[in-house]
Structures are given as C-alpha cells and as structure tokens.
Amino acid sequence: MEKKVKNWRHYEVRDTGECTVVRPEGERERIRYQLGIVETGNSRVFAGYFITVTLGEDEEITGEDSGSLIAALWRLARNVSARGLRLRCAGMSGQWRESGLSQNTGWGYFGRHQQPMHMMDLTPEGGGPDTIDEMIREAVEGMKIGLTEKAA
C-alpha cells in the first residue's frame, strides 16, 4: 500500500492499526494510524519517517522526522494537540524504549514489561507518567535546586 503526494515525496506505509486520542473532555477515542518511511525524488531516496492519523472520515494529521520514528511521533503529538486532542500511546512515555534491533520499527519495550509492545499501543495502566515532560516535572518538583535553608 502506498500513498503518493506531489513534489516527489512518496509515503511508503509499513504498518497500520488503531491508536487512542483523548478529547478535551477526557473522553478516549480509537482512531486509525499509518506509519512508514518517506522517500523523495525519482529514484526514491530515503528522506525520513512519518506517522499519519485519520480523524473523522477524512481529516489526516501527519508527523514527520528525517531521523527517527519516535521523533515523528512527537511531531504528530504536537500537530494533534493543536486540535485540542492528546495522543495516549506507549511511545509517548518515558518508560517506552527501543532496542538496537527494533529501532525505527515501531516496536520496543515498556517499563518492566518483558513482552514487546508497539509504540502506538495504549499506555499500560499504572505505567507512570505519559510523557517524558511529565516525568521530568515530577522529578524537579522534589528537588530544591539553588535553595538553601537559613540557619536559625
């Protein structure tokens, strides 16, 4: 399956499925996604990775990155958030990681779970913060950086 766009950019779909978005009211919704590689030029030179989600019947939102699939996911999350939605998937968590062999395939591991998990799967319940940003905020809140207590 291949999705073509003008300007010599070709989107080669390597995986499809469903992921979860959270609406501003807190309601979860399952939506379709496609992910794969971007090729450019007449000779189809590798140009990066993409992830596209389909909202409603035909509204597509895409995130692309030239270096990694996880960076494309973060760009997609930013683009989706502009519409008031939030992606809720394992790849957005600080606990999700790729191995050397699974890098840029969409597969990795989550926390202490031993079984492989797809980056677009729903974050396991009780799996900790949803994003690296939330994890950093929690850690910084517990620190007293630059603060010293006055001697009495």
BELDA-V601193 format. One record per residue. N is the residue number from 1. RES is the residue in three letters. NEAR is the number of other C-alpha atoms within 12 Angstrom. Layout:
<<N | RES | NEAR> <N | RES | NEAR>>
//
This chain:
<<1 | MET | 13> <2 | GLU | 18> <3 | LYS | 20> <4 | LYS | 18> <5 | VAL | 14> <6 | LYS | 12> <7 | ASN | 12> <8 | TRP | 18> <9 | ARG | 25> <10 | HIS | 27> <11 | TYR | 34> <12 | GLU | 28> <13 | VAL | 23> <14 | ARG | 23> <15 | ASP | 27> <16 | THR | 25> <17 | GLY | 23> <18 | GLU | 26> <19 | CYS | 34> <20 | THR | 32> <21 | VAL | 35> <22 | VAL | 23> <23 | ARG | 21> <24 | PRO | 16> <25 | GLU | 11> <26 | GLY | 14> <27 | GLU | 15> <28 | ARG | 18> <29 | GLU | 23> <30 | ARG | 25> <31 | ILE | 33> <32 | ARG | 26> <33 | TYR | 33> <34 | GLN | 35> <35 | LEU | 43> <36 | GLY | 36> <37 | ILE | 36> <38 | VAL | 35> <39 | GLU | 29> <40 | THR | 22> <41 | GLY | 17> <42 | ASN | 12> <43 | SER | 11> <44 | ARG | 18> <45 | VAL | 17> <46 | PHE | 22> <47 | ALA | 24> <48 | GLY | 28> <49 | TYR | 39> <50 | PHE | 42> <51 | ILE | 45> <52 | THR | 41> <53 | VAL | 36> <54 | THR | 26> <55 | LEU | 23> <56 | GLY | 12> <57 | GLU | 9> <58 | ASP | 11> <59 | GLU | 15> <60 | GLU | 20> <61 | ILE | 31> <62 | THR | 28> <63 | GLY | 33> <64 | GLU | 33> <65 | ASP | 26> <66 | SER | 23> <67 | GLY | 18> <68 | SER | 27> <69 | LEU | 38> <70 | ILE | 39> <71 | ALA | 25> <72 | ALA | 34> <73 | LEU | 42> <74 | TRP | 34> <75 | ARG | 26> <76 | LEU | 38> <77 | ALA | 34> <78 | ARG | 21> <79 | ASN | 23> <80 | VAL | 31> <81 | SER | 20> <82 | ALA | 15> <83 | ARG | 19> <84 | GLY | 17> <85 | LEU | 27> <86 | ARG | 31> <87 | LEU | 43> <88 | ARG | 37> <89 | CYS | 40> <90 | ALA | 41> <91 | GLY | 42> <92 | MET | 42> <93 | SER | 36> <94 | GLY | 25> <95 | GLN | 29> <96 | TRP | 37> <97 | ARG | 30> <98 | GLU | 27> <99 | SER | 16> <100 | GLY | 11> <101 | LEU | 13> <102 | SER | 19> <103 | GLN | 22> <104 | ASN | 32> <105 | THR | 29> <106 | GLY | 39> <107 | TRP | 27> <108 | GLY | 31> <109 | TYR | 31> <110 | PHE | 34> <111 | GLY | 25> <112 | ARG | 16> <113 | HIS | 16> <114 | GLN | 11> <115 | GLN | 12> <116 | PRO | 22> <117 | MET | 28> <118 | HIS | 33> <119 | MET | 44> <120 | MET | 43> <121 | ASP | 32> <122 | LEU | 30> <123 | THR | 31> <124 | PRO | 26> <125 | GLU | 15> <126 | GLY | 14> <127 | GLY | 23> <128 | GLY | 23> <129 | PRO | 27> <130 | ASP | 29> <131 | THR | 26> <132 | ILE | 20> <133 | ASP | 17> <134 | GLU | 17> <135 | MET | 19> <136 | ILE | 17> <137 | ARG | 14> <138 | GLU | 15> <139 | ALA | 14> <140 | VAL | 13> <141 | GLU | 11> <142 | GLY | 10> <143 | MET | 12> <144 | LYS | 10> <145 | ILE | 10> <146 | GLY | 7> <147 | LEU | 7> <148 | THR | 8> <149 | GLU | 8> <150 | LYS | 5> <151 | ALA | 4> <152 | ALA | 3>>
//
